[in-house]
C-alpha cells in the first residue's frame, strides 16, 4: 500500500505517521504542501497532526488553501481514501471534506494524555478490524478539538453511520473530554472514504508507548 503523508508548515506528526504505516508494511512518502499533485500511485492520503501555520486564524483554515489540497480533494471525490488525524481532521473540516467545525476545548486548555475511545460504527474501511463497542486507549493532544455540528447535521451523521468514535471511560461509558457534541471523537463522510479523528492512533502502535490499540485502527486500510 502506498501512503502519501501531507506536510505543512507547522506539521509535527508526519514522521510518526510515516513510521506507523511503515511498521505495518506500507510504503509511506512525505509530500510537501507546495506540491501540485499527490503521487500517482497513492492508495491513501494521511493529513497528520501538528499546528499547520501555527493554528493562526483557525486550526486548519490556512492549510486548506495549500496547493496540494486541490489534488487531495480530487482524490477523495474519485473515491480515494483520506485520513485526517488531529490537525488533519481540522483541515478536512475547513476544506469541506467532512461536515462540522472545531471549537476550542471547553476547558480552554490544551489537553495531552491517553484517553479511552468507544467504537460506535465499524461499517467502514478505517475501523473494520474492530467491533462496535470496543474500547481503545489512544493519546489525545489538542487545544481546539471540541467538535461541533448543528442538530440537523448531527441527525444526518447518525442516519448515515458517520459517527465513528466517542470519548469514553475505561468501561465504555461515554464521557465529556473536551465539550464535543455528543462526545464525538471521529467521523467519516457519507461515502465512507474520508475519515477524521482528533486522537492519535500513530502514537499507540506499541505497548512501549503506552498502548498498541492504534494498530487495529490503521490495519483496516490494508485489507
N, C-alpha and C positions, 0 to 999 in steps of 0.2 A: 504494500500500500504506500502511495506517495502522498505525503502531507506537506502542505505549504503553511508555514507559521509566519504570520504577518508581524513586522517590526515597525513600530512608530517611534518618534522621538518621545522618550519617557517610558517606553515599554520596559518592564524589568523581569518578565517571566518567560521570555521567548526561549531561552536556553534550557530552563527547567522543563518547559513543554516539549521542546525538541527531544530532550533526554528521555522523557516519559514515553513518548511514542516509539523511539528507537529501542527502548528497553523491551518493548513488545514485538519488535521486528519490523517496524515501518522504516521507510526512508524519509527523513524529515529535512526540509530545506527552509532556512530563514529568508523571507522575502522582504526587502526594504519597501517602505510605504510609497516611495517615489517611483517605483516601477509602474509601468502602464498595464502590465498583464501578469497574472499568476502563471506558473509553469504549465505548459500544455497537458502534461500527464498527471495533473493533480487529481487525487481521489477525495481529499478532504482539506478544507481550509480551516485553520485554527487562528482565531484572534485572541492572543493571550492577555494575561493580566498586566497591570502596571499603572502608570499615570500618564497616558498619552497627552502630550503637550501640557504637562503639569496639571491636568484637570482644570485648566483655566476655562472660563465661561461656564460650561457644564461638562461633566465627565463624558468624554467621547464625542462631544459636539464639534470639536475641530477635526478630530481624526476622521470623521465620516466623510470629509471633503477631500481626503487624500487621493492621489492618482489611482492607487491600486484598488480603491473601493468600488470603482465602476466595474472592474473585472470581477471582483468578489460578488457584487450584486448580480451581474450577468450569469456567473457560475451558479448562484443559488436559484435564479429564475429558470435555469435549464435543468434543475433537479439535483445539482451538485450539493454535497453535504458541507455544512458550515457549523463550526462550534465556536462560541464566544465565551471566554472564561473571565469573570470579574470585569475588568475594564473592557474586555472584548464583548461581554454581554451589554454593557453600557453603549458601546459603539454600534452594535447591531440594533439596539433600540433607537438611537439617534438617526441611524441610516434608514429606519423604517422596515428593516428586515424582520423585526419582531415587534409585537404590539406592546404598548405601555410606555412607562418612563421610570426613571430613577430619581428619588429624592434623598436628601441627607438622612442618615440614620436618626431615628427618633431620640437617641441618647445624645446626639450632636458630637459623638466621639468616634474616633477610628476604632474599629473592632478587629482584633487579631488573636485568634485562638482556634483550637479544634472545636467543631460543633457537630451535633448529630443532624442528619437529614433523613427524611422518610420518603421512600419511593412511592409516588402517587399513581403514575402511569408508566408502564413499561412497553406499551404498544408502539415502539419506535426503535430506530436503529441504536440510538445512544444508550438506552437503558435495558435493552432486550436480554442482556445476560443477568439481569436482576429480576426480582419478583416484586409485585405490588405489596407494600407494607414493609419491605426490607428497611432496616435502619443502618445508615452508614455514618462513619466518623471521618469528617473531611475538614481541613482547615479553611477558615474564612479570614479575609484581610481586606477590609473596605471601609470607606467613610461615607459613601453615597450608594448604599445597597438596598435602600428602602423602596422596594418595587411598588409601583402604583399603576392602577388601571381603573377606569370607571366601572360602575355596576353592570352596564350593558356589555362592556368588553370582557369583564370577568365571567359573566354568564356564558359568553361565547367561548372563552378558554375552556371552561368545564365541558361544554357541549361537544367540543372537538377533541377532548382528551389532550389539551395542550399544557395543562399544569402537570409538570413532571416531578418536582421535588418541593418539599416543605421543611422548614426548620422544626425540629422536634427534640425531645429529651431522649435519654438512653433507652427508655421503654417504648418509644414511638409515639408518645403523646405530643401533639402539635403545640408548639410554644412560640411566643414572640421573641425574636432575636434582635431585629433592627426596626420593627414597626411596619414591615412589608404587608401589603394587603393579603389577607388570608395566610400570612406567614409563608408566602411563596418565595422559593429559593431558585427555581429554574423552570423555564418554559420552552416550548417549541412553536414553530409556525403551523398553520393548518395543514400544510403539505408534509410536515414532519421530516424536513430535511435541513432546517436551520434550528440550532439549539443554543440556548444561553443559560448560564447559571453563575451566581455570584461566588460560591465556594470553589476551591482549587483542587480538583482531582489529581493534577500533576504533582502535587505536594504530598500525596498519600499513596505512593507506589511501593513502599517498603515498610515493614514493621519498624525498622530502624528509625524511620521518620515519624513514628507515632501511629501509623495506620497504613494498611495496604488496600483499603477499600476503594481507592481510585482505580485500581487495576480493572475490576469488572466493569466500571463505567466506561473506560476508554476501550476495553476489548470489544464492546458492541460494534464499533466501527470496522473491525477486522473481519466480520463474518456476514 
